[in-house]
Amino acid sequence: MTGSHIVDGFILTDEKDASRYTLTRDGVLVSALDYRDDGSTIALTRAFTIPTFRGNGHAARVVEGAVDDIQSRGDRKVDPVCWYVAEWFAQNPERTGLLRRR
């Protein structure tokens, strides 16, 4: 992903310098997904939603947007370190081909 793009009225940004994807609306951070990229695998390490925005599916939005971005690049596998990301993949079995095999 170069820059940002709109997802369901939110702005999803890959902040490469901070190693995180962010989901914002009207300039306010709503949710974030931290990662580590070793050049072949992206470990999705922590999904977080600001407490006042929890319960509205924002973490799922940021995870799905990140997975879409990683898949579109086609050169990385995903290691779902964060429990929430692992659960997201369990609920989206059609996306498990992107997972790193252990």
The first five atom37 places (N, CA, C, CB, O) and aatype in JSON, in Angstrom:
{
  "aatype": [12, 16, 7, 15, 8, 9, 19, 3, 7, 13, 9, 10, 16, 3, 6, 11, 3, 0, 15, 1, 18, 16, 10, 16, 1, 3, 7, 19, 10, 19, 15, 0, 10, 3, 18, 1, 3, 3, 7, 15, 16, 9, 0, 10, 16, 1, 0, 13, 16, 9, 14, 16, 13, 1, 7, 2, 7, 8, 0, 0, 1, 19, 19, 6, 7, 0, 19, 3, 3, 9, 5, 15, 1, 7, 3, 1, 11, 19, 3, 14, 19, 4, 17, 18, 19, 0, 6, 17, 13, 0, 5, 2, 14, 6, 1, 16, 7, 10, 10, 1, 1, 1],
  "atom_mask": [
    [1, 1, 1, 1, 1],
    [1, 1, 1, 1, 1],
    [1, 1, 1, 0, 1],
    [1, 1, 1, 1, 1],
    [1, 1, 1, 1, 1],
    [1, 1, 1, 1, 1],
    [1, 1, 1, 1, 1],
    [1, 1, 1, 1, 1],
    [1, 1, 1, 0, 1],
    [1, 1, 1, 1, 1],
    [1, 1, 1, 1, 1],
    [1, 1, 1, 1, 1],
    [1, 1, 1, 1, 1],
    [1, 1, 1, 1, 1],
    [1, 1, 1, 1, 1],
    [1, 1, 1, 1, 1],
    [1, 1, 1, 1, 1],
    [1, 1, 1, 1, 1],
    [1, 1, 1, 1, 1],
    [1, 1, 1, 1, 1],
    [1, 1, 1, 1, 1],
    [1, 1, 1, 1, 1],
    [1, 1, 1, 1, 1],
    [1, 1, 1, 1, 1],
    [1, 1, 1, 1, 1],
    [1, 1, 1, 1, 1],
    [1, 1, 1, 0, 1],
    [1, 1, 1, 1, 1],
    [1, 1, 1, 1, 1],
    [1, 1, 1, 1, 1],
    [1, 1, 1, 1, 1],
    [1, 1, 1, 1, 1],
    [1, 1, 1, 1, 1],
    [1, 1, 1, 1, 1],
    [1, 1, 1, 1, 1],
    [1, 1, 1, 1, 1],
    [1, 1, 1, 1, 1],
    [1, 1, 1, 1, 1],
    [1, 1, 1, 0, 1],
    [1, 1, 1, 1, 1],
    [1, 1, 1, 1, 1],
    [1, 1, 1, 1, 1],
    [1, 1, 1, 1, 1],
    [1, 1, 1, 1, 1],
    [1, 1, 1, 1, 1],
    [1, 1, 1, 1, 1],
    [1, 1, 1, 1, 1],
    [1, 1, 1, 1, 1],
    [1, 1, 1, 1, 1],
    [1, 1, 1, 1, 1],
    [1, 1, 1, 1, 1],
    [1, 1, 1, 1, 1],
    [1, 1, 1, 1, 1],
    [1, 1, 1, 1, 1],
    [1, 1, 1, 0, 1],
    [1, 1, 1, 1, 1],
    [1, 1, 1, 0, 1],
    [1, 1, 1, 1, 1],
    [1, 1, 1, 1, 1],
    [1, 1, 1, 1, 1],
    [1, 1, 1, 1, 1],
    [1, 1, 1, 1, 1],
    [1, 1, 1, 1, 1],
    [1, 1, 1, 1, 1],
    [1, 1, 1, 0, 1],
    [1, 1, 1, 1, 1],
    [1, 1, 1, 1, 1],
    [1, 1, 1, 1, 1],
    [1, 1, 1, 1, 1],
    [1, 1, 1, 1, 1],
    [1, 1, 1, 1, 1],
    [1, 1, 1, 1, 1],
    [1, 1, 1, 1, 1],
    [1, 1, 1, 0, 1],
    [1, 1, 1, 1, 1],
    [1, 1, 1, 1, 1],
    [1, 1, 1, 1, 1],
    [1, 1, 1, 1, 1],
    [1, 1, 1, 1, 1],
    [1, 1, 1, 1, 1],
    [1, 1, 1, 1, 1],
    [1, 1, 1, 1, 1],
    [1, 1, 1, 1, 1],
    [1, 1, 1, 1, 1],
    [1, 1, 1, 1, 1],
    [1, 1, 1, 1, 1],
    [1, 1, 1, 1, 1],
    [1, 1, 1, 1, 1],
    [1, 1, 1, 1, 1],
    [1, 1, 1, 1, 1],
    [1, 1, 1, 1, 1],
    [1, 1, 1, 1, 1],
    [1, 1, 1, 1, 1],
    [1, 1, 1, 1, 1],
    [1, 1, 1, 1, 1],
    [1, 1, 1, 1, 1],
    [1, 1, 1, 0, 1],
    [1, 1, 1, 1, 1],
    [1, 1, 1, 1, 1],
    [1, 1, 1, 1, 1],
    [1, 1, 1, 1, 1],
    [1, 1, 1, 1, 1]
  ],
  "atom_positions": [
    [[0.86, -1.17, 0.0], [0.0, 0.0, 0.0], [0.9, 1.22, 0.0], [-0.97, 0.0, 1.22], [1.77, 1.37, 0.85]],
    [[0.68, 2.06, -0.93], [1.39, 3.33, -0.91], [0.42, 4.37, -0.41], [1.97, 3.71, -2.32], [-0.64, 4.58, -1.0]],
    [[0.78, 5.03, 0.67], [-0.1, 6.03, 1.24], [-1.25, 5.4, 1.98], [0.0, 0.0, 0.0], [-1.07, 4.43, 2.72]],
    [[-2.43, 5.94, 1.78], [-3.62, 5.52, 2.5], [-4.74, 5.24, 1.52], [-4.05, 6.59, 3.53], [-4.7, 5.67, 0.37]],
    [[-5.72, 4.5, 1.99], [-6.94, 4.36, 1.19], [-8.14, 4.25, 2.12], [-6.85, 3.13, 0.26], [-8.0, 3.99, 3.31]],
    [[-9.31, 4.45, 1.55], [-10.55, 4.5, 2.31], [-11.12, 3.09, 2.45], [-11.59, 5.44, 1.65], [-11.21, 2.34, 1.47]],
    [[-11.51, 2.73, 3.68], [-12.15, 1.46, 3.98], [-13.38, 1.76, 4.81], [-11.16, 0.47, 4.73], [-13.27, 2.19, 5.96]],
    [[-14.56, 1.55, 4.24], [-15.82, 1.77, 4.97], [-15.9, 3.16, 5.6], [-15.99, 0.72, 6.04], [-16.41, 3.3, 6.71]],
    [[-15.41, 4.17, 4.92], [-15.47, 5.54, 5.45], [-14.34, 5.91, 6.38], [0.0, 0.0, 0.0], [-14.29, 7.03, 6.89]],
    [[-13.42, 4.99, 6.63], [-12.24, 5.22, 7.46], [-11.02, 5.29, 6.56], [-12.08, 4.1, 8.55], [-11.06, 4.82, 5.42]],
    [[-9.94, 5.87, 7.06], [-8.69, 5.9, 6.31], [-7.75, 4.86, 6.91], [-8.04, 7.32, 6.33], [-7.42, 4.92, 8.09]],
    [[-7.32, 3.92, 6.07], [-6.36, 2.89, 6.47], [-5.0, 3.28, 5.92], [-6.8, 1.47, 5.96], [-4.85, 3.53, 4.72]],
    [[-4.0, 3.33, 6.79], [-2.66, 3.76, 6.4], [-1.65, 2.75, 6.91], [-2.35, 5.17, 6.95], [-1.72, 2.3, 8.06]],
    [[-0.7, 2.38, 6.05], [0.45, 1.58, 6.47], [1.54, 2.57, 6.86], [0.93, 0.58, 5.33], [2.17, 3.16, 5.99]],
    [[1.75, 2.73, 8.15], [2.78, 3.63, 8.65], [4.07, 2.81, 8.78], [2.38, 4.28, 10.03], [4.41, 2.33, 9.86]],
    [[4.77, 2.66, 7.66], [5.95, 1.8, 7.6], [7.01, 2.18, 8.64], [6.55, 1.85, 6.21], [7.62, 1.3, 9.24]],
    [[7.24, 3.45, 8.85], [8.25, 3.89, 9.82], [7.89, 3.46, 11.25], [8.4, 5.41, 9.77], [8.79, 3.25, 12.07]],
    [[6.61, 3.33, 11.55], [6.16, 2.91, 12.87], [5.81, 1.42, 12.91], [4.95, 3.74, 13.29], [5.46, 0.89, 13.97]],
    [[5.89, 0.75, 11.76], [5.53, -0.68, 11.65], [4.13, -0.94, 12.18], [6.54, -1.55, 12.41], [3.92, -1.8, 13.04]],
    [[3.18, -0.17, 11.64], [1.79, -0.39, 12.03], [0.84, 0.12, 10.95], [1.5, 0.29, 13.38], [1.15, 1.05, 10.2]],
    [[-0.31, -0.51, 10.9], [-1.42, -0.03, 10.1], [-2.32, 0.74, 11.05], [-2.2, -1.21, 9.38], [-2.52, 0.32, 12.19]],
    [[-2.86, 1.86, 10.6], [-3.78, 2.63, 11.43], [-5.1, 2.82, 10.7], [-3.17, 3.99, 11.81], [-5.15, 2.89, 9.47]],
    [[-6.15, 2.91, 11.47], [-7.48, 3.2, 10.98], [-7.92, 4.48, 11.66], [-8.49, 2.01, 11.26], [-8.01, 4.55, 12.88]],
    [[-8.18, 5.51, 10.86], [-8.58, 6.81, 11.41], [-9.88, 7.28, 10.77], [-7.46, 7.85, 11.2], [-10.25, 6.85, 9.68]],
    [[-10.54, 8.16, 11.47], [-11.71, 8.85, 10.92], [-11.66, 10.29, 11.4], [-13.07, 8.15, 11.34], [-11.51, 10.55, 12.6]],
    [[-11.78, 11.21, 10.46], [-11.72, 12.64, 10.77], [-10.44, 12.99, 11.54], [-12.95, 13.05, 11.58], [-10.47, 13.84, 12.43]],
    [[-9.34, 12.33, 11.19], [-8.05, 12.61, 11.81], [-7.85, 12.01, 13.19], [0.0, 0.0, 0.0], [-6.83, 12.26, 13.83]],
    [[-8.81, 11.21, 13.64], [-8.73, 10.6, 14.98], [-8.39, 9.12, 14.84], [-10.08, 10.78, 15.76], [-9.03, 8.4, 14.07]],
    [[-7.38, 8.67, 15.58], [-7.01, 7.27, 15.58], [-8.12, 6.45, 16.23], [-5.66, 7.05, 16.32], [-8.57, 6.75, 17.34]],
    [[-8.55, 5.4, 15.52], [-9.61, 4.53, 16.01], [-9.04, 3.17, 16.39], [-10.71, 4.38, 14.94], [-9.38, 2.61, 17.44]],
    [[-8.18, 2.63, 15.52], [-7.63, 1.3, 15.75], [-6.26, 1.21, 15.09], [-8.58, 0.19, 15.2], [-5.96, 1.96, 14.16]],
    [[-5.42, 0.28, 15.59], [-4.08, 0.1, 15.02], [-3.71, -1.37, 15.04], [-3.02, 0.94, 15.81], [-4.22, -2.15, 15.86]],
    [[-2.83, -1.75, 14.13], [-2.32, -3.11, 14.06], [-0.81, -3.03, 13.89], [-2.98, -3.92, 12.87], [-0.31, -2.59, 12.85]],
    [[-0.07, -3.44, 14.92], [1.39, -3.42, 14.88], [1.9, -4.65, 14.15], [1.97, -3.36, 16.31], [1.27, -5.7, 14.17]],
    [[3.06, -4.51, 13.51], [3.65, -5.64, 12.8], [5.16, -5.58, 12.82], [3.15, -5.7, 11.37], [5.76, -4.54, 13.09]],
    [[5.77, -6.74, 12.51], [7.2, -6.85, 12.26], [7.37, -7.5, 10.9], [7.94, -7.67, 13.39], [6.76, -8.54, 10.63]],
    [[8.16, -6.91, 10.05], [8.37, -7.41, 8.7], [9.84, -7.81, 8.54], [7.97, -6.34, 7.63], [10.73, -6.97, 8.64]],
    [[10.08, -9.11, 8.29], [11.46, -9.57, 8.13], [11.86, -9.76, 6.67], [11.66, -10.87, 8.88], [12.93, -10.3, 6.37]],
    [[11.0, -9.33, 5.76], [11.29, -9.43, 4.34], [10.62, -10.61, 3.65], [0.0, 0.0, 0.0], [10.48, -10.61, 2.43]],
    [[10.21, -11.61, 4.42], [9.47, -12.73, 3.84], [8.17, -13.01, 4.6], [10.35, -13.98, 3.83], [7.22, -13.57, 4.05]],
    [[8.14, -12.61, 5.86], [6.96, -12.82, 6.71], [6.65, -11.54, 7.47], [7.18, -14.01, 7.69], [7.55, -10.85, 7.96]],
    [[5.37, -11.24, 7.55], [4.93, -10.11, 8.38], [4.22, -10.71, 9.59], [3.98, -9.13, 7.58], [3.18, -11.35, 9.46]],
    [[4.8, -10.49, 10.76], [4.19, -10.93, 12.01], [3.24, -9.83, 12.47], [5.26, -11.26, 13.1], [3.67, -8.71, 12.76]],
    [[1.95, -10.15, 12.53], [0.96, -9.19, 13.01], [0.88, -9.39, 14.51], [-0.46, -9.39, 12.31], [0.32, -10.38, 14.99]],
    [[1.45, -8.43, 15.26], [1.75, -8.65, 16.67], [0.73, -8.11, 17.66], [3.04, -8.05, 16.96], [0.62, -8.62, 18.77]],
    [[-0.03, -7.08, 17.28], [-0.95, -6.49, 18.26], [-2.01, -5.66, 17.55], [-0.18, -5.63, 19.27], [-1.7, -4.68, 16.87]],
    [[-3.26, -6.06, 17.74], [-4.39, -5.26, 17.26], [-4.94, -4.52, 18.47], [-5.5, -6.15, 16.56], [-5.1, -5.09, 19.55]],
    [[-5.24, -3.25, 18.29], [-5.71, -2.43, 19.4], [-6.74, -1.43, 18.89], [-4.53, -1.69, 20.08], [-6.55, -0.8, 17.85]],
    [[-7.82, -1.3, 19.63], [-8.83, -0.28, 19.35], [-8.92, 0.64, 20.56], [-10.22, -0.94, 19.02], [-8.96, 0.18, 21.7]],
    [[-8.95, 1.93, 20.3], [-9.09, 2.92, 21.36], [-10.37, 2.58, 22.14], [-9.15, 4.4, 20.77], [-11.42, 2.35, 21.52]],
    [[-10.31, 2.54, 23.46], [-11.45, 2.06, 24.26], [-12.8, 2.68, 23.91], [-11.18, 2.32, 25.69], [-13.81, 1.98, 23.91]],
    [[-12.85, 3.96, 23.61], [-14.15, 4.59, 23.32], [-14.75, 4.12, 22.0], [-14.0, 6.09, 23.3], [-15.93, 4.35, 21.74]],
    [[-13.96, 3.46, 21.15], [-14.43, 2.98, 19.86], [-14.64, 1.47, 19.81], [-13.46, 3.39, 18.78], [-15.03, 0.93, 18.78]],
    [[-14.38, 0.79, 20.92], [-14.47, -0.68, 20.94], [-15.91, -1.16, 20.74], [-13.92, -1.22, 22.26], [-16.87, -0.47, 21.04]],
    [[-16.0, -2.39, 20.21], [-17.3, -3.02, 20.04], [-17.99, -2.68, 18.74], [0.0, 0.0, 0.0], [-19.17, -2.99, 18.56]],
    [[-17.27, -2.05, 17.82], [-17.87, -1.65, 16.54], [-17.2, -2.28, 15.33], [-17.81, -0.16, 16.42], [-17.44, -1.86, 14.2]],
    [[-16.35, -3.29, 15.55], [-15.71, -3.99, 14.43], [-14.51, -3.3, 13.84], [0.0, 0.0, 0.0], [-14.07, -3.66, 12.75]],
    [[-13.96, -2.31, 14.52], [-12.83, -1.57, 13.97], [-11.56, -2.4, 13.89], [-12.57, -0.33, 14.8], [-10.8, -2.28, 12.93]],
    [[-11.31, -3.25, 14.88], [-10.12, -4.11, 14.83], [-10.22, -5.05, 13.62], [-9.97, -4.94, 16.15], [-9.23, -5.29, 12.94]],
    [[-11.4, -5.58, 13.37], [-11.59, -6.45, 12.2], [-11.32, -5.67, 10.91], [-13.02, -7.03, 12.18], [-10.74, -6.22, 9.97]],
    [[-11.73, -4.41, 10.86], [-11.5, -3.58, 9.67], [-10.0, -3.38, 9.42], [-12.19, -2.22, 9.82], [-9.54, -3.51, 8.28]],
    [[-9.26, -3.06, 10.47], [-7.83, -2.8, 10.3], [-7.1, -4.09, 9.95], [-7.23, -2.16, 11.57], [-6.17, -4.07, 9.14]],
    [[-7.5, -5.21, 10.54], [-6.87, -6.49, 10.21], [-7.18, -6.87, 8.76], [-7.35, -7.61, 11.17], [-6.28, -7.24, 8.01]],
    [[-8.44, -6.77, 8.36], [-8.81, -7.11, 6.99], [-8.08, -6.22, 5.98], [-10.32, -6.99, 6.79], [-7.6, -6.7, 4.96]],
    [[-8.0, -4.93, 6.27], [-7.29, -4.02, 5.37], [-5.82, -4.35, 5.26], [0.0, 0.0, 0.0], [-5.24, -4.3, 4.17]],
    [[-5.2, -4.7, 6.38], [-3.78, -5.08, 6.38], [-3.58, -6.37, 5.59], [-3.26, -5.25, 7.82], [-2.66, -6.48, 4.78]],
    [[-4.44, -7.35, 5.82], [-4.34, -8.63, 5.11], [-4.54, -8.41, 3.61], [-5.38, -9.64, 5.65], [-3.81, -8.99, 2.8]],
    [[-5.51, -7.58, 3.24], [-5.7, -7.25, 1.82], [-4.44, -6.65, 1.22], [-6.88, -6.28, 1.64], [-4.03, -7.02, 0.12]],
    [[-3.82, -5.73, 1.95], [-2.61, -5.07, 1.47], [-1.47, -6.08, 1.32], [-2.19, -3.95, 2.43], [-0.79, -6.09, 0.3]],
    [[-1.27, -6.91, 2.32], [-0.19, -7.89, 2.29], [-0.42, -8.87, 1.14], [-0.09, -8.65, 3.64], [0.52, -9.22, 0.42]],
    [[-1.65, -9.31, 0.98], [-1.96, -10.25, -0.09], [-1.76, -9.61, -1.47], [-3.4, -10.75, 0.05], [-1.29, -10.28, -2.39]],
    [[-2.11, -8.35, -1.62], [-1.97, -7.69, -2.91], [-0.51, -7.54, -3.32], [-2.64, -6.32, -2.88], [-0.19, -7.54, -4.51]],
    [[0.38, -7.43, -2.34], [1.81, -7.36, -2.64], [2.33, -8.69, -3.14], [2.6, -6.92, -1.41], [3.19, -8.74, -4.02]],
    [[1.81, -9.78, -2.57], [2.14, -11.11, -3.04], [3.52, -11.63, -2.69], [0.0, 0.0, 0.0], [3.93, -12.67, -3.21]],
    [[4.26, -10.94, -1.83], [5.63, -11.37, -1.54], [5.87, -11.68, -0.07], [6.59, -10.31, -1.99], [7.02, -11.83, 0.34]],
    [[4.81, -11.78, 0.73], [4.97, -12.04, 2.16], [3.92, -13.05, 2.62], [4.85, -10.72, 2.97], [2.84, -13.16, 2.05]],
    [[4.27, -13.77, 3.66], [3.33, -14.61, 4.39], [3.02, -13.89, 5.71], [3.9, -16.06, 4.64], [3.73, -12.96, 6.09]],
    [[1.97, -14.32, 6.38], [1.55, -13.69, 7.63], [1.74, -14.67, 8.79], [0.07, -13.22, 7.55], [1.4, -15.85, 8.68]],
    [[2.29, -14.17, 9.87], [2.38, -14.9, 11.12], [1.45, -14.19, 12.11], [3.88, -14.98, 11.65], [1.77, -13.09, 12.57]],
    [[0.31, -14.8, 12.45], [-0.66, -14.14, 13.32], [-0.28, -14.28, 14.8], [-2.06, -14.73, 13.1], [-0.83, -15.12, 15.5]],
    [[0.65, -13.47, 15.26], [1.13, -13.52, 16.64], [0.03, -13.09, 17.61], [2.37, -12.64, 16.81], [-0.16, -13.71, 18.65]],
    [[-0.68, -12.05, 17.28], [-1.76, -11.51, 18.12], [-2.94, -12.49, 18.14], [-2.21, -10.12, 17.61], [-3.33, -13.01, 17.09]],
    [[-3.5, -12.72, 19.31], [-4.63, -13.65, 19.43], [-5.81, -13.18, 18.57], [-5.07, -13.77, 20.89], [-6.52, -14.01, 17.99]],
    [[-6.02, -11.87, 18.5], [-7.16, -11.36, 17.73], [-6.98, -11.66, 16.24], [-7.33, -9.85, 17.96], [-7.93, -12.03, 15.56]],
    [[-5.76, -11.49, 15.74], [-5.48, -11.77, 14.33], [-5.66, -13.26, 14.05], [-4.05, -11.32, 13.96], [-6.22, -13.63, 13.02]],
    [[-5.18, -14.12, 14.95], [-5.36, -15.56, 14.79], [-6.85, -15.91, 14.75], [-4.66, -16.33, 15.95], [-7.27, -16.74, 13.94]],
    [[-7.63, -15.29, 15.61], [-9.07, -15.52, 15.62], [-9.71, -15.02, 14.32], [-9.72, -14.83, 16.83], [-10.62, -15.66, 13.8]],
    [[-9.24, -13.88, 13.8], [-9.77, -13.35, 12.55], [-9.54, -14.35, 11.42], [-9.11, -11.98, 12.21], [-10.43, -14.61, 10.61]],
    [[-8.34, -14.92, 11.36], [-8.05, -15.92, 10.33], [-8.92, -17.17, 10.51], [-6.58, -16.31, 10.35], [-9.35, -17.76, 9.52]],
    [[-9.17, -17.58, 11.75], [-10.03, -18.74, 12.0], [-11.45, -18.48, 11.5], [-10.05, -19.08, 13.51], [-12.14, -19.4, 11.05]],
    [[-11.9, -17.23, 11.57], [-13.23, -16.85, 11.1], [-13.26, -16.56, 9.6], [-13.72, -15.65, 11.87], [-14.34, -16.39, 9.03]],
    [[-12.09, -16.49, 8.97], [-11.99, -16.21, 7.54], [-11.09, -17.27, 6.89], [-11.43, -14.77, 7.28], [-10.01, -16.95, 6.38]],
    [[-11.53, -18.54, 6.91], [-10.67, -19.63, 6.45], [-10.23, -19.5, 4.99], [-11.37, -20.93, 6.63], [-9.22, -20.08, 4.6]],
    [[-10.98, -18.76, 4.2], [-10.59, -18.56, 2.8], [-9.29, -17.76, 2.67], [-11.71, -17.86, 2.04], [-8.71, -17.71, 1.59]],
    [[-8.85, -17.14, 3.74], [-7.63, -16.32, 3.72], [-6.41, -17.04, 4.29], [-7.87, -15.04, 4.5], [-5.31, -16.49, 4.28]],
    [[-6.58, -18.27, 4.8], [-5.5, -18.96, 5.49], [-4.34, -19.35, 4.58], [-6.02, -20.19, 6.15], [-3.27, -19.69, 5.07]],
    [[-4.52, -19.3, 3.27], [-3.41, -19.56, 2.35], [-2.3, -18.56, 2.49], [0.0, 0.0, 0.0], [-1.18, -18.8, 2.03]],
    [[-2.58, -17.44, 3.11], [-1.59, -16.38, 3.32], [-0.73, -16.64, 4.56], [-2.29, -15.04, 3.46], [0.3, -15.99, 4.74]],
    [[-1.14, -17.59, 5.4], [-0.43, -17.84, 6.64], [0.9, -18.56, 6.41], [-1.29, -18.67, 7.57], [1.03, -19.41, 5.53]],
    [[1.87, -18.19, 7.23], [3.16, -18.87, 7.22], [2.95, -20.27, 7.79], [4.24, -18.08, 8.03], [2.28, -20.43, 8.82]],
    [[3.51, -21.26, 7.14], [3.41, -22.64, 7.64], [4.53, -22.9, 8.61], [3.45, -23.65, 6.49], [5.69, -22.56, 8.34]],
    [[4.21, -23.51, 9.72], [5.22, -23.8, 10.75], [5.73, -25.2, 10.62], [4.66, -23.6, 12.14], [6.59, -25.62, 11.39]]
  ]
}
